[in-house]
Amino acid sequence: MKHINIKIFSILFLCITALCSCHTKKQISRFTTNKVELGISKSNFLAKFGQPFSQTQSFTHGNELEEKLYYKEKFNLSPLYKETGFIVTTIFTFQDSKLIKQEIKEDKMFEQCDCQKQ
């Protein structure tokens, strides 16, 4: 009887462990559309989201200043394999200090990302 209980317990333990190891946490970008509004000023945007890891500046054909702010976020596929996942780069385009566009680019990641040091 004890031998059967140990077998059942072992099988149950292995099943639970196997199922839990496949769990992935739902990860959401901090730049979801309900948090970012087109038309927001650059100064208000920076106050809300902080400094980007990179930025570029140029002039449009209409001689308007265009600035792009780049933010990186790391999303892991599994808690067990932290080196695999995606690096999401969100690019915000400002013309005359007003947000006009948000773009998102994903890159598969197989190495460590230093995204926290933005």
ChimeraX attribute file (.defattr): number of C-alpha atoms within 10 A of each C-alpha:
attribute: neighborCount
match mode: 1-to-1
recipient: residues
	/A:1	5
	/A:2	7
	/A:3	8
	/A:4	9
	/A:5	10
	/A:6	11
	/A:7	11
	/A:8	12
	/A:9	12
	/A:10	12
	/A:11	12
	/A:12	12
	/A:13	11
	/A:14	12
	/A:15	12
	/A:16	11
	/A:17	11
	/A:18	11
	/A:19	9
	/A:20	10
	/A:21	12
	/A:22	12
	/A:23	12
	/A:24	12
	/A:25	11
	/A:26	8
	/A:27	10
	/A:28	9
	/A:29	12
	/A:30	11
	/A:31	15
	/A:32	9
	/A:33	10
	/A:34	7
	/A:35	9
	/A:36	16
	/A:37	15
	/A:38	14
	/A:39	14
	/A:40	14
	/A:41	17
	/A:42	19
	/A:43	11
	/A:44	12
	/A:45	18
	/A:46	12
	/A:47	10
	/A:48	11
	/A:49	13
	/A:50	12
	/A:51	14
	/A:52	16
	/A:53	13
	/A:54	12
	/A:55	14
	/A:56	10
	/A:57	13
	/A:58	12
	/A:59	12
	/A:60	10
	/A:61	7
	/A:62	6
	/A:63	9
	/A:64	13
	/A:65	14
	/A:66	18
	/A:67	20
	/A:68	19
	/A:69	19
	/A:70	18
	/A:71	20
	/A:72	22
	/A:73	19
	/A:74	23
	/A:75	21
	/A:76	18
	/A:77	19
	/A:78	15
	/A:79	13
	/A:80	12
	/A:81	10
	/A:82	16
	/A:83	17
	/A:84	19
	/A:85	20
	/A:86	18
	/A:87	19
	/A:88	19
	/A:89	16
	/A:90	20
	/A:91	20
	/A:92	22
	/A:93	22
	/A:94	23
	/A:95	20
	/A:96	14
	/A:97	18
	/A:98	18
	/A:99	21
	/A:100	16
	/A:101	14
	/A:102	17
	/A:103	10
	/A:104	13
	/A:105	11
	/A:106	15
	/A:107	11
	/A:108	11
	/A:109	18
	/A:110	13
	/A:111	10
	/A:112	11
	/A:113	18
	/A:114	10
	/A:115	13
	/A:116	9
	/A:117	7
	/A:118	13
